[in-house]
């Protein structure tokens, strides 16, 4: 898929971007924020609706990739190596980055709504290592939080004309982290908006309001967040503001463009109250400037010594290196058998989260019917449960050893490996069979954890997870018995 998308992106490069560096040129196919400077160019083999669908698929992959990389960085923060006087500060930074990752989840879901409104397939795929694509802001890499990795996030979320002295410093650090110039995310949305604004490219009748019951809504996915009031306290960390989850239903051209503008502004806005720090750019930059003031030795203690790009490789003890432009990406196989089981469980629950979201887009209607969960309601509830599962499992993995021969060496971290497929069966009955497959796979993995280390039988998390899986299986069997299945 990625190489196929790249083929189309590259097809219009020579005549448009002769004076741009290669990496920037590929992303620039999506267009500048100042869309008046360049008109969109339709690549060969497309019409405008299909081209817009492809760009939205790229946008979805970028949102998904950034969310995962931000989560990995946030999970890496903290630990016993953090100087005592810095721990509250680091906890606050971690909460801010987790909040940004949650907001990226809202962007990802809103892009799915845009695709659904246009009658296009949704896309929950993303970039993975060791592969890379040069239309991404930077090659996908799971890194612990450092000043340099943070700089890459600042630049990815930065506005178009950010050229002061601070910008030069941050961009220099970002290049150290990723080995190339970092592209901006906002350019892609600028190009999509430019296309959507043209009725000749996308006629009004291509927006399908009747898909709204299938789309994600804020009422369903915004639980625990405060619409439009990010200034409220997050609750668990003093002085940290709660995230503002943006989920927009799309039923017309205006609603589509509003969704794009709101998502873009949350990412890169600079023309807001300096104290509000509402955009991702402002929040990342604020942490960077505080981190930069610390002595270098203290900067390095902000996060745990976690390996880069941990993988649950079958061929253990084999490091995979792939050249991506100017940067060599190295994966880190998890060779400790017990840690590897936790890593597989993390990957499986990650797949379950993506499957729940994708499956929910196939169903319409309310979450419950007279107080009884519908199939759609069950999927939304389970998606939230998997988000908590991922955080709990990541908490284990950042403390477990990567290498069986070096128990005091680098920690593993959550692998976030993509499943072999995100495709769902055509029939809803078969989609629920897939749901049952995944829960049963989870039971098999927890059985292996218990066999490998019997102490897990007293682990409250393992006990709770097995009970949760038992209830999920009962619910799925009920639906498969046609008592609750929708089709």
C-alpha positions as CSV (number, residue, x, y, z in Angstrom):
1,X,0.0,0.0,0.0
2,X,2.7,2.5,1.0
3,X,4.8,1.9,-2.0
4,X,1.7,2.2,-4.2
5,X,0.8,5.5,-2.7
6,X,4.3,6.8,-3.1
7,X,4.2,5.9,-6.8
8,X,1.3,8.4,-7.3
9,X,2.8,11.0,-5.0
10,X,6.1,10.9,-6.9
11,X,4.4,11.1,-10.3
12,X,3.9,14.8,-10.1
13,X,7.1,15.8,-8.4
14,X,9.5,16.8,-11.2
15,X,7.4,19.6,-12.7
16,X,6.2,21.0,-9.4
17,X,9.1,20.9,-7.0
18,X,12.4,21.1,-8.9
19,X,13.8,23.4,-6.3
20,X,12.8,21.4,-3.2
21,X,14.8,18.8,-1.3
22,X,13.5,15.3,-2.1
23,X,11.8,14.6,1.3
24,X,10.1,18.0,1.4
25,X,9.0,17.7,-2.2
26,X,7.1,14.5,-1.6
27,X,5.1,16.0,1.2
28,X,4.6,19.2,-0.7
29,X,2.5,17.4,-3.3
30,X,-0.1,17.8,-0.6
31,X,0.3,21.6,-1.0
32,X,1.3,24.5,1.1
33,X,-0.8,26.0,3.9
34,X,-1.0,29.2,1.9
35,X,-3.0,27.4,-0.8
36,X,-3.2,30.5,-3.0
37,X,0.5,30.0,-4.0
38,X,-0.1,26.7,-5.8
39,X,-3.1,25.1,-7.3
40,X,-3.6,21.3,-6.7
41,X,-2.4,19.2,-9.6
42,X,-4.3,16.1,-10.4
43,X,-1.9,13.1,-10.7
44,X,-2.4,10.7,-13.6
45,X,-4.8,7.7,-13.0
46,X,-7.0,9.8,-10.7
47,X,-10.2,11.9,-10.7
48,X,-10.6,14.5,-7.9
49,X,-12.7,12.4,-5.6
50,X,-10.3,9.4,-5.7
51,X,-7.3,11.7,-5.3
52,X,-8.9,13.3,-2.2
53,X,-9.6,9.8,-0.8
54,X,-5.9,8.9,-1.3
55,X,-4.8,12.1,0.5
56,X,-7.1,11.4,3.3
57,X,-5.7,7.9,3.6
58,X,-2.2,9.5,3.9
59,X,-3.5,11.9,6.5
60,X,-5.0,9.1,8.5
61,X,-1.7,7.2,8.4
62,X,0.2,10.3,9.6
63,X,-2.2,11.0,12.4
64,X,-2.0,7.3,13.5
65,X,1.9,7.3,13.3
66,X,2.3,10.5,15.3
67,X,-0.1,9.3,17.9
68,X,1.9,6.1,18.4
69,X,5.2,7.8,18.5
70,X,4.0,10.4,21.0
71,X,2.6,7.6,23.2
72,X,5.9,5.7,23.1
73,X,7.8,8.9,24.1
74,X,5.3,9.6,26.9
75,X,5.4,6.0,28.2
76,X,9.2,6.2,28.3
77,X,9.2,9.2,30.7
78,X,9.7,8.9,34.5
79,X,11.4,6.1,36.4
80,X,13.8,5.9,39.3
81,X,16.6,7.6,37.4
82,X,14.8,11.0,37.3
83,X,16.3,13.4,39.9
84,X,13.9,13.8,42.8
85,X,13.6,17.5,42.3
86,X,12.5,17.0,38.7
87,X,9.9,14.3,39.2
88,X,6.8,16.4,39.4
89,X,7.9,18.4,36.4
90,X,8.5,15.3,34.3
91,X,5.2,13.8,35.4
92,X,3.5,17.0,34.2
93,X,5.3,16.9,30.8
94,X,4.3,13.3,30.4
95,X,0.7,14.1,31.0
96,X,0.8,16.9,28.4
97,X,2.2,14.6,25.8
98,X,-0.3,11.9,26.6
99,X,-3.0,14.5,26.1
100,X,-1.6,15.5,22.7
101,X,-1.6,11.8,21.7
102,X,-5.3,11.5,22.8
103,X,-6.1,14.6,20.6
104,X,-4.3,12.9,17.7
105,X,-6.8,10.0,18.2
106,X,-9.6,12.5,17.7
107,X,-7.9,13.7,14.5
108,X,-7.6,10.1,13.3
109,X,-11.3,9.5,13.9
110,X,-12.4,12.7,12.3
111,X,-10.4,11.8,9.1
112,X,-12.4,8.5,9.1
113,X,-15.6,10.5,9.2
114,X,-14.4,12.5,6.2
115,X,-13.7,9.3,4.3
116,X,-17.1,7.9,5.3
117,X,-18.9,11.0,4.2
118,X,-17.3,10.7,0.8
119,X,-18.3,7.1,0.5
120,X,-14.7,6.0,0.7
121,X,-13.2,3.1,2.8
122,X,-11.8,4.1,6.2
123,X,-8.1,3.6,6.8
124,X,-6.6,2.7,10.2
125,X,-3.3,1.5,8.8
126,X,0.0,3.3,9.4
127,X,3.6,3.4,8.7
128,X,5.7,0.7,10.4
129,X,9.4,0.1,10.8
130,X,11.8,-0.8,9.3
131,X,9.9,0.7,6.3
132,X,9.8,4.4,5.8
133,X,8.1,6.8,3.3
134,X,9.4,10.2,2.6
135,X,6.0,11.9,2.5
136,X,5.8,11.4,6.2
137,X,7.1,14.2,8.5
138,X,9.9,11.8,9.3
139,X,10.6,8.1,9.1
140,X,8.5,6.2,11.6
141,X,10.6,5.4,14.7
142,X,9.7,4.6,18.3
143,X,12.1,6.6,20.4
144,X,12.3,7.4,24.1
145,X,11.8,11.1,24.9
146,X,15.0,13.1,24.4
147,X,15.6,16.8,23.6
148,X,16.2,15.8,20.0
149,X,13.2,13.5,19.5
150,X,11.0,16.2,21.1
151,X,12.4,18.7,18.6
152,X,11.2,16.5,15.8
153,X,7.7,16.6,17.2
154,X,7.9,20.4,17.5
155,X,8.9,20.9,13.9
156,X,6.3,18.3,12.6
157,X,3.5,20.4,14.3
158,X,5.0,23.8,13.5
159,X,3.3,26.5,11.5
160,X,4.4,27.4,7.9
161,X,6.4,30.6,8.7
162,X,8.4,29.7,11.9
163,X,11.8,31.1,11.3
164,X,13.1,32.8,14.5
165,X,16.2,31.9,16.4
166,X,14.4,29.3,18.5
167,X,13.2,27.7,15.3
168,X,16.7,27.3,14.0
169,X,17.9,25.6,17.2
170,X,14.9,23.3,17.3
171,X,15.2,22.3,13.6
172,X,18.9,21.5,14.1
173,X,18.1,19.2,17.0
174,X,15.3,17.6,15.0
175,X,17.6,16.8,12.1
176,X,20.0,15.1,14.6
177,X,17.1,12.9,15.8
178,X,15.7,11.8,12.4
179,X,18.7,12.3,10.1
180,X,16.9,14.5,7.6
181,X,14.8,17.7,7.4
182,X,11.5,17.3,9.2
183,X,8.3,18.0,7.2
184,X,5.3,19.8,8.5
185,X,1.9,17.9,8.9
186,X,-0.2,21.0,8.1
187,X,0.8,21.1,4.5
188,X,-1.3,17.9,3.7
189,X,-4.4,19.4,5.2
190,X,-3.9,22.6,3.2
191,X,-4.0,20.7,0.0
192,X,-7.1,18.6,0.9
193,X,-8.9,21.8,1.9
194,X,-8.0,23.5,-1.3
195,X,-9.5,20.6,-3.3
196,X,-12.7,20.5,-1.1
197,X,-13.2,24.2,-1.5
198,X,-13.6,23.7,-5.3
199,X,-17.2,22.6,-6.3
200,X,-15.9,21.6,-9.7
201,X,-13.4,19.2,-8.1
202,X,-15.8,17.8,-5.5
203,X,-19.5,18.5,-6.3
204,X,-22.0,18.9,-3.4
205,X,-23.7,15.6,-4.1
206,X,-20.5,13.7,-3.2
207,X,-21.0,14.5,0.5
208,X,-23.4,11.9,2.0
209,X,-25.2,13.2,5.1
210,X,-26.9,9.8,5.4
211,X,-23.6,8.3,6.6
212,X,-23.7,10.3,9.9
213,X,-25.2,7.4,11.9
214,X,-22.2,5.4,10.9
215,X,-19.7,8.1,11.8
216,X,-18.0,8.6,15.1
217,X,-19.5,11.3,17.2
218,X,-18.1,13.4,20.0
219,X,-21.0,12.2,22.3
220,X,-19.7,8.6,21.8
221,X,-15.9,9.1,21.8
222,X,-15.4,12.3,23.8
223,X,-16.2,10.8,27.2
224,X,-14.1,12.3,30.0
225,X,-13.1,15.3,27.9
226,X,-14.4,18.8,28.0
227,X,-15.6,20.1,24.7
228,X,-14.0,23.4,23.9
229,X,-12.7,24.0,27.4
230,X,-9.1,22.7,27.5
231,X,-8.4,25.1,30.3
232,X,-9.8,22.8,32.9
233,X,-7.5,20.9,35.1
234,X,-6.7,17.4,33.9
235,X,-7.3,16.2,37.5
236,X,-4.5,13.8,38.2
237,X,-1.5,16.2,37.7
238,X,-1.6,19.8,39.1
239,X,-1.5,22.6,36.6
240,X,-1.9,20.3,33.6
241,X,-4.9,21.1,31.4
242,X,-7.2,18.4,30.1
243,X,-7.0,17.5,26.4
244,X,-9.6,18.7,24.0
245,X,-10.8,15.8,21.9
246,X,-12.1,17.0,18.5
247,X,-14.5,14.6,16.7
248,X,-16.5,16.2,13.9
249,X,-19.3,14.6,12.0
250,X,-19.1,15.4,8.3
251,X,-22.3,15.8,6.2
252,X,-21.4,18.7,3.7
253,X,-18.6,20.7,2.2
254,X,-18.7,23.3,5.0
255,X,-18.6,20.6,7.8
256,X,-15.7,18.9,6.0
257,X,-13.7,22.1,5.7
258,X,-14.5,23.1,9.3
259,X,-13.2,19.7,10.5
260,X,-10.0,20.2,8.6
261,X,-9.5,23.7,9.9
262,X,-10.1,22.8,13.5
263,X,-7.8,19.8,13.3
264,X,-5.1,21.9,11.6
265,X,-5.4,24.7,14.2
266,X,-5.1,22.3,17.1
267,X,-1.9,21.1,15.6
268,X,0.0,24.2,14.7
269,X,-1.8,27.4,15.7
270,X,0.4,30.2,17.0
271,X,-2.0,33.1,16.9
272,X,-3.5,32.3,20.2
273,X,-3.1,33.5,23.8
274,X,0.6,32.9,24.7
275,X,-0.5,31.5,28.1
276,X,-3.2,29.2,26.7
277,X,-0.8,26.9,24.8
278,X,-3.7,25.3,23.1
279,X,-1.9,23.9,20.0
280,X,0.3,20.9,19.9
281,X,3.1,23.1,18.5
282,X,2.9,25.4,21.5
283,X,2.7,22.6,24.0
284,X,5.7,20.7,22.6
285,X,7.7,23.8,22.2
286,X,7.0,24.8,25.9
287,X,8.4,21.4,27.1
288,X,11.4,21.7,24.8
289,X,12.3,25.1,26.1
290,X,12.1,23.9,29.7
291,X,14.1,20.8,28.9
292,X,16.7,22.8,27.1
293,X,17.5,24.7,30.3
294,X,18.5,21.6,32.2
295,X,22.1,20.4,32.3
296,X,22.7,17.8,29.6
297,X,23.1,15.0,32.2
298,X,19.7,15.8,33.7
299,X,18.1,16.0,30.2
300,X,19.1,12.4,29.6
301,X,17.5,11.2,32.9
302,X,14.0,12.4,31.9
303,X,13.2,9.1,30.3
304,X,14.1,5.5,31.0
305,X,16.8,3.7,29.0
306,X,14.4,2.1,26.5
307,X,15.5,0.4,23.3
308,X,14.6,2.0,20.0
309,X,12.0,0.3,17.9
310,X,11.4,-2.8,20.0
311,X,10.1,-5.8,18.1
312,X,8.8,-9.2,19.0
313,X,10.8,-10.8,16.2
314,X,10.7,-14.6,15.7
315,X,14.3,-14.7,14.6
316,X,15.8,-13.6,17.9
317,X,19.2,-12.1,18.3
318,X,19.0,-10.6,14.9
319,X,19.1,-6.9,14.5
320,X,17.5,-5.5,11.4
321,X,19.0,-2.4,9.8
322,X,17.4,-0.5,7.0
323,X,18.7,2.6,5.3
324,X,16.1,5.4,5.0
325,X,17.5,8.3,3.3
326,X,20.2,9.8,5.5
327,X,19.1,7.8,8.6
328,X,19.7,4.1,9.5
329,X,16.8,2.6,11.4
330,X,17.6,-0.2,13.8
331,X,15.0,-2.5,15.4
332,X,15.6,-4.0,18.8
333,X,14.3,-7.6,19.1
334,X,12.9,-8.5,22.5
335,X,14.9,-11.6,23.4
336,X,13.8,-12.0,27.0
337,X,11.1,-14.7,26.7
338,X,8.9,-13.4,29.5
339,X,9.1,-9.8,28.2
340,X,8.3,-11.1,24.7
341,X,5.1,-12.6,25.9
342,X,4.0,-9.2,27.3
343,X,5.1,-7.6,24.0
344,X,2.9,-10.0,22.0
345,X,0.0,-9.3,24.4
346,X,0.5,-5.5,23.8
347,X,0.5,-6.1,20.0
348,X,-2.7,-8.1,20.3
349,X,-4.6,-5.6,22.4
350,X,-3.4,-2.9,19.9
351,X,-5.0,-4.9,17.1
352,X,-8.1,-5.4,19.2
353,X,-8.4,-1.6,19.6
354,X,-8.0,-1.0,15.8
355,X,-10.5,-3.7,15.1
356,X,-13.1,-2.3,17.5
357,X,-12.9,1.1,15.9
358,X,-13.1,-0.2,12.4
359,X,-16.0,-2.5,13.3
360,X,-17.9,0.3,14.9
361,X,-17.8,2.2,11.6
362,X,-19.7,-0.7,10.0
363,X,-22.6,-0.3,12.4
364,X,-25.1,2.5,12.9
365,X,-27.5,3.6,15.6
366,X,-27.3,4.4,19.4
367,X,-24.9,2.8,21.9
368,X,-27.7,1.3,23.8
369,X,-31.3,0.3,23.4
370,X,-33.4,0.7,26.5
371,X,-30.3,0.4,28.7
372,X,-29.0,-2.7,26.9
373,X,-25.8,-2.2,24.9
374,X,-26.1,-2.5,21.1
375,X,-23.3,-4.1,19.1
376,X,-22.0,-0.6,18.3
377,X,-22.1,0.3,21.9
378,X,-20.2,-2.8,22.9
379,X,-17.5,-2.0,20.4
380,X,-17.1,1.6,21.5
381,X,-16.9,0.6,25.2
382,X,-14.3,-2.1,24.3
383,X,-12.2,0.4,22.4
384,X,-11.9,2.6,25.5
385,X,-11.1,-0.5,27.5
386,X,-8.3,-1.4,25.1
387,X,-6.8,2.2,25.4
388,X,-6.5,1.6,29.2
389,X,-5.1,-1.9,28.5
390,X,-2.4,-0.4,26.3
391,X,-1.3,2.1,28.9
392,X,-1.2,-0.6,31.6
393,X,0.8,-3.0,29.4
394,X,3.2,-0.3,28.3
395,X,3.8,0.4,32.0
396,X,5.0,-3.2,32.4
397,X,7.1,-3.2,29.2
398,X,9.1,0.0,30.1
399,X,10.3,-1.8,33.2
400,X,11.1,-5.2,31.7
401,X,14.4,-6.2,30.2
402,X,14.9,-6.3,26.4
403,X,17.7,-8.8,26.3
404,X,17.6,-12.2,28.2
405,X,21.4,-12.1,28.6
406,X,21.5,-8.5,30.0
407,X,18.7,-8.2,32.6
408,X,20.1,-4.9,33.7
409,X,20.4,-3.6,30.2
410,X,18.0,-1.5,28.1
411,X,14.3,-1.8,28.9
412,X,11.9,-3.1,26.2
413,X,9.1,-0.6,25.8
414,X,5.8,-1.2,23.9
415,X,6.4,-2.6,20.4
416,X,3.3,-1.2,18.7
417,X,3.7,-3.7,15.8
418,X,0.9,-3.6,13.2
419,X,-1.2,-6.8,12.5
420,X,-0.9,-8.7,9.3
421,X,-4.2,-7.2,8.2
422,X,-6.8,-4.7,9.2
423,X,-9.4,-5.9,6.7
424,X,-12.7,-6.9,8.1
425,X,-15.0,-9.6,6.7
426,X,-17.9,-8.5,4.6
427,X,-20.6,-10.1,6.8
428,X,-21.2,-8.8,10.3
429,X,-21.5,-12.3,11.6
430,X,-18.0,-13.0,10.4
431,X,-16.7,-9.8,11.9
432,X,-17.9,-11.0,15.3
433,X,-16.2,-14.3,14.6
434,X,-13.0,-12.3,14.2
435,X,-13.7,-10.5,17.5
436,X,-14.0,-14.0,19.1
437,X,-10.7,-15.1,17.6
438,X,-8.9,-12.1,19.1
439,X,-10.3,-12.6,22.6
440,X,-9.4,-16.3,22.5
441,X,-5.9,-15.4,21.3
442,X,-5.6,-13.2,24.4
443,X,-6.6,-16.1,26.6
444,X,-3.9,-18.2,25.0
445,X,-1.3,-15.5,25.7
446,X,-2.3,-15.1,29.3
447,X,-2.2,-18.9,29.7
448,X,1.4,-18.8,28.5
449,X,2.3,-16.0,30.9
450,X,1.0,-18.1,33.7
451,X,3.0,-21.1,32.5
452,X,6.1,-19.1,32.2
453,X,5.8,-17.4,35.5
454,X,3.2,-18.8,38.0
455,X,3.4,-15.6,40.0
456,X,1.3,-14.0,37.3
457,X,-1.7,-15.8,38.9
458,X,-1.5,-13.3,41.7
459,X,-0.9,-10.3,39.4
460,X,-4.1,-8.1,39.7
461,X,-3.8,-6.9,36.1
462,X,-3.7,-10.5,34.7
463,X,-6.6,-11.5,36.9
464,X,-8.6,-8.5,35.8
465,X,-7.8,-9.0,32.1
466,X,-8.8,-12.7,32.2
467,X,-12.1,-11.8,33.8
468,X,-12.6,-9.0,31.2
469,X,-11.9,-11.5,28.4
470,X,-14.4,-14.0,29.9
471,X,-17.2,-11.4,29.9
472,X,-16.2,-10.3,26.4
473,X,-16.5,-13.9,25.1
474,X,-20.0,-14.2,26.7
475,X,-21.1,-11.0,25.0
476,X,-19.7,-12.1,21.6
477,X,-21.3,-15.5,21.9
478,X,-24.6,-13.8,22.7
479,X,-24.3,-11.7,19.5
480,X,-23.3,-14.7,17.4
481,X,-26.3,-16.6,18.6
482,X,-28.3,-14.0,16.6
483,X,-29.8,-12.5,19.8
484,X,-27.9,-9.3,19.2
485,X,-26.2,-9.5,15.8
486,X,-27.2,-6.8,13.4
487,X,-26.6,-8.7,10.1
